[in-house]
């Protein structure tokens, strides 16, 4: 199971409006919905239809009160329904509240949730099952995020027993998460045309997502900020952008020290190592580039193919005018992980790097032995 737990966007301000919405939805569920569900269980549907939960919901067969377009978003049918909606509201609301500001964010979220359920009313027809939940609002946030930040990445938690030398978190492009989500929604909607009652409001989800794409794209056209493609989040992401600010102030040694520290801390993240190496070439950070080439990430032989290593060594020479001087320890680690043909090719590169004949000859003799 995979769970989104953050993003690589540098938004760290606490989203007070998002947390307030989560608090209101949770409080209403605990203090009102739970009691009303107990009422329905003990006294039947007629008693439930007089409850606050039923009156706040959108019920297609009962007609629509305008205020219900707002109130239905705060009502949830179960703990699983509440927790899943609130989790996505937290992850994507955190991003957009920081990007838009709390008041604009609140208006967009509530208005989108209200508009998203209207197509559902026509699809549901004369059904008496109440439509509840903030799923339409959450889908709006997802659509707005992918439109406003199309190259952003989401940090995922791999919910399994930890395996040594394998990371429990990883980053994926947000658009991949969206593709998977859309597949579920479209297939669910297709199935629901033949199912009664329709227990999931797929039309609301897709309508909210479409509104999010539209609004997010309009803001994208006005966006002036640019963000780095970097597999970091939280305080480590803060340190990364601090390093970039140091570079802007011509404090290169301080910046490189911060970036090298991040690379060492996340030696298992091969995507991050590659991103930092690209940054080092782009910004002419020789010390960072050399440190990355001279380090041995865990699992190097499995996740850093020889072709990429060779390409990195050659790009270093092309950019800085000389081959990287690899340490004896790094050479020993490479010798242990490479095949015979790969080792011979590396030996040729090492010779060109200006290392001592002893280093190459010693490695070759050890390989033969």
DRENDREN-578977 format. One record per residue (C-alpha): residue number from 1; residue in three letters; x, y, z. Coordinates in steps of 0.2 Angstrom, whole numbers, padded with zeros to 4 digits. Layout:
! DRENDREN-578977
  num  residuo   east  north     up
  NUM      ALA      X      Y      Z
...
This chain:
! DRENDREN-578977
  num  residuo   east  north     up
    1      UNK   0000   0000   0000
    2      UNK   0006   0017  -0004
    3      UNK   0001   0033   0005
    4      UNK   0005   0051   0000
    5      UNK   0014   0060   0014
    6      UNK   0021   0076   0006
    7      UNK   0028   0085  -0009
    8      UNK   0044   0093  -0016
    9      UNK   0036   0110  -0016
   10      UNK   0044   0122  -0004
   11      UNK   0028   0127   0005
   12      UNK   0031   0126   0024
   13      UNK   0018   0138   0031
   14      UNK   0005   0129   0042
   15      UNK  -0011   0128   0033
   16      UNK  -0023   0135   0046
   17      UNK  -0038   0136   0035
   18      UNK  -0036   0118   0029
   19      UNK  -0034   0112   0047
   20      UNK  -0049   0121   0052
   21      UNK  -0059   0113   0038
   22      UNK  -0053   0096   0044
   23      UNK  -0057   0100   0062
   24      UNK  -0075   0105   0057
   25      UNK  -0078   0089   0047
   26      UNK  -0071   0078   0060
   27      UNK  -0081   0087   0074
   28      UNK  -0097   0085   0064
   29      UNK  -0094   0067   0061
   30      UNK  -0090   0063   0079
   31      UNK  -0104   0073   0088
   32      UNK  -0118   0072   0075
   33      UNK  -0116   0059   0061
   34      UNK  -0112   0045   0074
   35      UNK  -0127   0049   0084
   36      UNK  -0138   0050   0068
   37      UNK  -0131   0033   0062
   38      UNK  -0136   0025   0078
   39      UNK  -0153   0033   0077
   40      UNK  -0155   0025   0060
   41      UNK  -0149   0008   0066
   42      UNK  -0161   0008   0081
   43      UNK  -0177   0017   0074
   44      UNK  -0176   0014   0055
   45      UNK  -0175   0026   0040
   46      UNK  -0189   0037   0044
   47      UNK  -0180   0042   0060
   48      UNK  -0164   0045   0051
   49      UNK  -0173   0056   0038
   50      UNK  -0177   0069   0052
   51      UNK  -0158   0069   0057
   52      UNK  -0146   0083   0054
   53      UNK  -0135   0072   0044
   54      UNK  -0149   0068   0031
   55      UNK  -0155   0087   0031
   56      UNK  -0137   0093   0027
   57      UNK  -0134   0080   0014
   58      UNK  -0139   0082  -0005
   59      UNK  -0153   0069  -0008
   60      UNK  -0158   0069  -0027
   61      UNK  -0176   0063  -0024
   62      UNK  -0180   0076  -0011
   63      UNK  -0176   0091  -0021
   64      UNK  -0161   0103  -0018
   65      UNK  -0160   0117  -0005
   66      UNK  -0145   0129  -0011
   67      UNK  -0137   0128   0006
   68      UNK  -0136   0110   0005
   69      UNK  -0122   0112  -0009
   70      UNK  -0111   0119   0005
   71      UNK  -0117   0108   0020
   72      UNK  -0115   0091   0012
   73      UNK  -0096   0094   0011
   74      UNK  -0095   0093   0030
   75      UNK  -0104   0076   0032
   76      UNK  -0096   0059   0030
   77      UNK  -0103   0042   0030
   78      UNK  -0090   0032   0039
   79      UNK  -0073   0033   0047
   80      UNK  -0064   0027   0032
   81      UNK  -0074   0040   0021
   82      UNK  -0069   0054   0033
   83      UNK  -0050   0049   0035
   84      UNK  -0047   0047   0016
   85      UNK  -0055   0063   0012
   86      UNK  -0046   0073   0026
   87      UNK  -0030   0065   0022
   88      UNK  -0030   0071   0004
   89      UNK  -0037   0088   0009
   90      UNK  -0022   0090   0021
   91      UNK  -0009   0085   0007
   92      UNK  -0016   0095  -0007
   93      UNK  -0024   0109   0003
   94      UNK  -0007   0112   0011
   95      UNK   0000   0116  -0006
   96      UNK  -0014   0127  -0012
   97      UNK  -0017   0136   0003
   98      UNK   0001   0141   0003
   99      UNK   0000   0145  -0015
  100      UNK  -0016   0155  -0015
  101      UNK  -0018   0162   0003
  102      UNK  -0031   0156   0015
  103      UNK  -0046   0166   0010
  104      UNK  -0045   0163  -0009
  105      UNK  -0041   0145  -0005
  106      UNK  -0057   0144   0006
  107      UNK  -0068   0152  -0007
  108      UNK  -0062   0140  -0021
  109      UNK  -0063   0124  -0011
  110      UNK  -0081   0127  -0005
  111      UNK  -0087   0134  -0022
  112      UNK  -0079   0120  -0031
  113      UNK  -0087   0107  -0020
  114      UNK  -0104   0115  -0022
  115      UNK  -0103   0115  -0041
  116      UNK  -0095   0098  -0042
  117      UNK  -0111   0089  -0035
  118      UNK  -0123   0097  -0047
  119      UNK  -0119   0084  -0062
  120      UNK  -0121   0070  -0049
  121      UNK  -0139   0076  -0045
  122      UNK  -0144   0073  -0063
  123      UNK  -0134   0056  -0064
  124      UNK  -0142   0050  -0048
  125      UNK  -0160   0054  -0054
  126      UNK  -0173   0050  -0041
  127      UNK  -0163   0040  -0029
  128      UNK  -0165   0043  -0011
  129      UNK  -0148   0039  -0005
  130      UNK  -0139   0055   0002
  131      UNK  -0124   0062  -0006
  132      UNK  -0111   0067   0007
  133      UNK  -0092   0071   0009
  134      UNK  -0078   0082   0004
  135      UNK  -0073   0071  -0011
  136      UNK  -0078   0084  -0024
  137      UNK  -0067   0097  -0015
  138      UNK  -0053   0085  -0013
  139      UNK  -0054   0081  -0032
  140      UNK  -0054   0099  -0036
  141      UNK  -0038   0101  -0026
  142      UNK  -0029   0087  -0035
  143      UNK  -0034   0094  -0052
  144      UNK  -0028   0112  -0047
  145      UNK  -0012   0105  -0040
  146      UNK  -0007   0095  -0056
  147      UNK  -0012   0110  -0067
  148      UNK  -0003   0123  -0057
  149      UNK   0012   0113  -0053
  150      UNK   0013   0100  -0068
  151      UNK   0031   0095  -0064
  152      UNK   0029   0093  -0045
  153      UNK   0032   0076  -0036
  154      UNK   0023   0068  -0022
  155      UNK   0032   0059  -0008
  156      UNK   0025   0042  -0005
  157      UNK   0026   0030   0010
  158      UNK   0028   0012   0006
  159      UNK   0017   0003   0020
  160      UNK   0026  -0013   0021
  161      UNK   0039  -0021   0033
  162      UNK   0055  -0011   0030
  163      UNK   0068  -0020   0020
  164      UNK   0087  -0016   0024
  165      UNK   0095  -0005   0011
  166      UNK   0078  -0001   0003
  167      UNK   0070   0016   0006
  168      UNK   0052   0016   0014
  169      UNK   0048   0033   0005
  170      UNK   0050   0038  -0013
  171      UNK   0044   0052  -0024
  172      UNK   0033   0050  -0040
  173      UNK   0028   0064  -0052
  174      UNK   0011   0070  -0047
  175      UNK   0004   0067  -0064
  176      UNK   0007   0048  -0062
  177      UNK  -0004   0048  -0046
  178      UNK  -0017   0058  -0056
  179      UNK  -0017   0045  -0070
  180      UNK  -0020   0031  -0058
  181      UNK  -0034   0041  -0049
  182      UNK  -0042   0045  -0066
  183      UNK  -0042   0026  -0070
  184      UNK  -0051   0022  -0054
  185      UNK  -0064   0036  -0057
  186      UNK  -0068   0032  -0075
  187      UNK  -0069   0014  -0073
  188      UNK  -0080   0016  -0057
  189      UNK  -0091   0028  -0066
  190      UNK  -0093   0016  -0081
  191      UNK  -0098   0002  -0069
  192      UNK  -0110   0013  -0059
  193      UNK  -0121   0016  -0074
  194      UNK  -0127  -0002  -0071
  195      UNK  -0128  -0002  -0052
  196      UNK  -0142   0004  -0041
  197      UNK  -0140   0013  -0029
  198      UNK  -0124   0022  -0034
  199      UNK  -0114   0021  -0018
  200      UNK  -0099   0032  -0024
  201      UNK  -0101   0049  -0032
  202      UNK  -0089   0047  -0046
  203      UNK  -0097   0061  -0056
  204      UNK  -0094   0073  -0042
  205      UNK  -0076   0067  -0041
  206      UNK  -0073   0070  -0060
  207      UNK  -0083   0086  -0060
  208      UNK  -0072   0093  -0046
  209      UNK  -0056   0087  -0054
  210      UNK  -0061   0096  -0070
  211      UNK  -0064   0112  -0061
  212      UNK  -0048   0110  -0053
  213      UNK  -0039   0108  -0069
  214      UNK  -0047   0124  -0076
  215      UNK  -0043   0135  -0061
  216      UNK  -0026   0128  -0059
  217      UNK  -0022   0131  -0077
  218      UNK  -0028   0149  -0076
  219      UNK  -0016   0152  -0061
  220      UNK  -0002   0143  -0070
  221      UNK  -0003   0156  -0084
  222      UNK   0001   0169  -0071
  223      UNK   0014   0160  -0061
  224      UNK   0031   0168  -0060
  225      UNK   0040   0156  -0048
  226      UNK   0050   0142  -0053
  227      UNK   0055   0126  -0043
  228      UNK   0068   0113  -0044
  229      UNK   0065   0095  -0048
  230      UNK   0072   0088  -0032
  231      UNK   0067   0073  -0022
  232      UNK   0067   0081  -0005
  233      UNK   0053   0087   0007
  234      UNK   0052   0095   0024
  235      UNK   0067   0103   0032
  236      UNK   0079   0094   0020
  237      UNK   0070   0104   0006
  238      UNK   0072   0120   0016
  239      UNK   0091   0117   0017
  240      UNK   0091   0113  -0002
  241      UNK   0083   0130  -0006
  242      UNK   0095   0138   0007
  243      UNK   0109   0132  -0003
  244      UNK   0102   0139  -0019
  245      UNK   0101   0156  -0010
  246      UNK   0119   0155  -0005
  247      UNK   0123   0152  -0023
  248      UNK   0114   0168  -0028
  249      UNK   0125   0177  -0015
  250      UNK   0141   0170  -0022
  251      UNK   0143   0159  -0006
  252      UNK   0148   0144  -0016
  253      UNK   0158   0134  -0003
  254      UNK   0144   0136   0009
  255      UNK   0131   0130  -0004
  256      UNK   0141   0115  -0009
  257      UNK   0144   0110   0009
  258      UNK   0125   0110   0012
  259      UNK   0122   0100  -0004
  260      UNK   0135   0087   0000
  261      UNK   0128   0085   0017
  262      UNK   0111   0081   0009
  263      UNK   0118   0069  -0003
  264      UNK   0126   0059   0011
  265      UNK   0111   0059   0021
  266      UNK   0100   0052   0007
  267      UNK   0113   0040  -0001
  268      UNK   0099   0028  -0004
  269      UNK   0090   0040  -0015
  270      UNK   0097   0037  -0032
  271      UNK   0085   0049  -0040
  272      UNK   0091   0063  -0028
  273      UNK   0110   0059  -0032
  274      UNK   0106   0061  -0051
  275      UNK   0097   0077  -0048
  276      UNK   0111   0084  -0037
  277      UNK   0124   0079  -0050
  278      UNK   0114   0088  -0064
  279      UNK   0113   0103  -0053
  280      UNK   0132   0103  -0050
  281      UNK   0135   0103  -0069
  282      UNK   0123   0116  -0072
  283      UNK   0129   0128  -0058
  284      UNK   0148   0123  -0061
  285      UNK   0149   0116  -0043
  286      UNK   0165   0105  -0045
  287      UNK   0167   0100  -0027
  288      UNK   0149   0093  -0026
  289      UNK   0151   0084  -0043
  290      UNK   0167   0076  -0037
  291      UNK   0159   0071  -0020
  292      UNK   0144   0063  -0029
  293      UNK   0156   0053  -0041
  294      UNK   0168   0048  -0027
  295      UNK   0154   0042  -0016
  296      UNK   0147   0024  -0015
  297      UNK   0128   0024  -0012
  298      UNK   0121   0009  -0004
  299      UNK   0116  -0004  -0017
  300      UNK   0127   0005  -0030
  301      UNK   0129  -0010  -0041
  302      UNK   0111  -0013  -0043
  303      UNK   0104   0005  -0045
  304      UNK   0119   0014  -0054
  305      UNK   0122   0005  -0070
  306      UNK   0139   0006  -0077
  307      UNK   0134   0016  -0093
  308      UNK   0127   0030  -0082
  309      UNK   0143   0030  -0071
  310      UNK   0154   0031  -0087
  311      UNK   0142   0045  -0094
  312      UNK   0144   0054  -0078
  313      UNK   0163   0053  -0078
  314      UNK   0164   0059  -0096
  315      UNK   0152   0073  -0092
  316      UNK   0163   0079  -0078
  317      UNK   0178   0079  -0090
  318      UNK   0168   0088  -0103
  319      UNK   0162   0101  -0090
  320      UNK   0177   0104  -0079
  321      UNK   0191   0100  -0092
  322      UNK   0198   0085  -0083
  323      UNK   0193   0068  -0076
  324      UNK   0187   0066  -0058
  325      UNK   0201   0060  -0047
  326      UNK   0192   0045  -0039
  327      UNK   0199   0039  -0022
  328      UNK   0207   0021  -0020
  329      UNK   0192   0016  -0009
  330      UNK   0179   0021  -0022
  331      UNK   0189   0012  -0035
  332      UNK   0189  -0004  -0024
  333      UNK   0170  -0002  -0022
  334      UNK   0168  -0001  -0041
  335      UNK   0180  -0016  -0044
  336      UNK   0169  -0027  -0032
  337      UNK   0153  -0022  -0041
  338      UNK   0157  -0022  -0059
  339      UNK   0158  -0036  -0072
  340      UNK   0175  -0040  -0081
  341      UNK   0171  -0030  -0097
  342      UNK   0164  -0015  -0087
  343      UNK   0180  -0016  -0076
  344      UNK   0191  -0015  -0091
  345      UNK   0182  -0001  -0098
  346      UNK   0183   0008  -0082
  347      UNK   0202   0005  -0081
  348      UNK   0204   0014  -0097
  349      UNK   0195   0029  -0090
  350      UNK   0205   0029  -0074
  351      UNK   0221   0029  -0084
  352      UNK   0215   0044  -0093
  353      UNK   0210   0052  -0077
  354      UNK   0229   0055  -0072
  355      UNK   0229   0043  -0057
  356      UNK   0245   0035  -0053
  357      UNK   0250   0019  -0063
  358      UNK   0250   0010  -0046
  359      UNK   0231   0013  -0043
  360      UNK   0226   0005  -0060
  361      UNK   0239  -0009  -0059
  362      UNK   0234  -0013  -0041
  363      UNK   0216  -0014  -0046
  364      UNK   0220  -0025  -0061
  365      UNK   0230  -0037  -0051
  366      UNK   0217  -0039  -0038
  367      UNK   0204  -0042  -0051
  368      UNK   0215  -0056  -0058
  369      UNK   0218  -0064  -0041
